[in-house]
Amino acid sequence: MTIQNTQQNDVLFQKLGNTWYCFTEVNAEVVYSALPEGMSPKTTSLELYEVIEEHMQKIAEHYQSPETAA
């Protein structure tokens, strides 16, 4: 039997200039990342949203401060 732990996070997309950014909350901190050039949340297929969520989780882990990592 496999138990799969899934967490659903709200994601905000904001366009600044010609670049789309995605914002979300991970571990009680707001993290953000620019979407790849040419990628738009208006035209992106839904299958890629899981990739975006995984990317945002990696960003949060990378930028965790030393006191929260302990």
N, C-alpha and C positions, 0 to 999 in steps of 0.2 A: 504494500500500500504506500503510495507516494502522497505526501502532503505538500501542497504548493502554497507558499505564503505570498500573497500579492497585496500591494498597497496602491491605492489610487490617490494621486495628487492632482490638484488643480494646476493648470499651466496657463500662464498669460502670455500672449504674443503681442509684441509692440514693434512697430516699424519706426526706426529712427534713420532719417536720410533714406538711403537705398538698401539698408540692411534690416532684416527682421531679427528680433531677439526673442528668446523665450525665458520666462521667469517662473520659478516654482519655489516651494518651501520644502527643504529637506533637513530633517533633524532640528527643527525649530529655527532654521536660518534660511534667509532668502538667497537663492543662487540664480545666476543668469548666464546665458551663453548666446553668442551670435549664431544664427543658422548659417549653413554653408551658402556661398554666393549662388543666387538664382533660386534658392528654396523659399517657398512661401507657404504659410499655413493655409492659405486660401486654395491652393492648387495641389497640395501634398496629399497623397493617398493615406488613408487611416493606418495602414500597416506600418508606416514609418513613425507613428507616434510612440510606439513601444521603444524604438531605437532612441528617440529623443529623451524619453524618461530614463533609460539606462545611461545615456550620456550625461544628463543632469545629475544623476546619482554619483557618477564618477567625478564630476567637477566638485561636488560637495565633499567627497572623501579626500580629494586632492588638496583642497583649500581649508581643511579643518584646522583649527588653531590647536597648538600643543596642549592647552589646558582642557579642551574638550576631547582630545584623543586619549587622554589618560584614563 
